[in-house]
Amino acid sequence: MTTFNDREQGFERKFALDQEQEFKANARRNRVLGEWAAGLMGLEGQHVSDYAKAVVKSDFELPGDDDVLRKVFEDLKGSGVQVSEGDVRMKMAELLAQARESVRAGN
């Protein structure tokens, strides 16, 4: 039974690592998305960093990405930026792929 237990523990460690990496990738994606949106809204300096942090925090409101999408899209729309919800979704997908690569590479 030791071999089975060793295998099970190996799978559990891999699952935990995968979950940790996905969490980091999502947080990184949200930060960069916030920086992107801040640029579109014309924010500068510390305001960019503050807005990016607010986007990261918004991800803890509800499970999934809808809370982040809603925040960024509504903020952009409220600032007069002409962007569709689909545009924001595509940017989120693009940035998540980049963030996953970066996290896996150890950056």
Sequence and secondary structure as in RCSB ss.txt:
>XXXX:A:sequence
MTTFNDREQGFERKFALDQEQEFKANARRNRVLGEWAAGLMGLEGQHVSDYAKAVVKSDFELPGDDDVLRKVFED
LKGSGVQVSEGDVRMKMAELLAQARESVRAGN
>XXXX:A:secstr
 HHHHHHHHHHHHHHHHHHHHHHHHHHHHHHHHHHHHHHHHT  THHHHHHHHHHHHHTTSSSSSHHHHHHHHHH
HHHTT    HHHHHHHHHHHHHHHHHHHHTT 
